[in-house]
Structures are given as structure tokens and as C-alpha cells.
Amino acid sequence: MEFLFILKILFLIGVVIALYAVIRNLDIIKIILIYWKDLIFRK
């Protein structure tokens, strides 16, 4: 029971860190998506 509780807490912390990283790099992700869209639809 306690082991599962610790795993859930670690999972939650990992999700929060991942969301923070995605939000911090949102502008970079947008630039990459625009670049790929231009590559696909230019042809």
C-alpha cells in the first residue's frame, strides 16, 4: 500500500515536470510544427 502511494506521488511529480517543460518550450514546438507544415504543404 505504501509502495503504491510513493509511486503515485512520483508519477504526479513527473507529470508536473513534463507539463512545465512543455509549457516552457511551447514557442519552440510551435516553430517546429510550422516548419513541418510548410514542408508538407509546399509541394
N, C-alpha and C positions, 0 to 999 in steps of 0.2 A: 504494500500500500504506500509506504513512504517513498519507495524507489520510483513508483509511477508518478507520484506527486512531484518529485525532483525533476523527472523527465519532462513533465508538463511545463514546469517553470522554465526549464532550459529552452524548450521549444518556443514558448511565448517570447522569451528574450531574443531568440534567434529571429523570430518573425518581426519583432520591433526593429531590430538592427537592419534586417533586409529592407523593410519599408523605408527606414531612414536613408539607407544607401540609394534606393531607387528615387526617392524624392530629391536627394542632393544632386543626382546625376540626370534629372529629368531633361534638362536642356541638351545634354549630350545625346540622350536617347532620341529626342526629337530630331536632332540634326542627322543622326544615323538613319532614322526612318524616312526623313525627307529625301536623303541621298538615295536610298534603295528605291523609293517610289519613283524618283526621277530616272533611275537606271532602268526600271521595268517599263515605264510608260513612254520613254523617249523613243523607243524603237517602233 
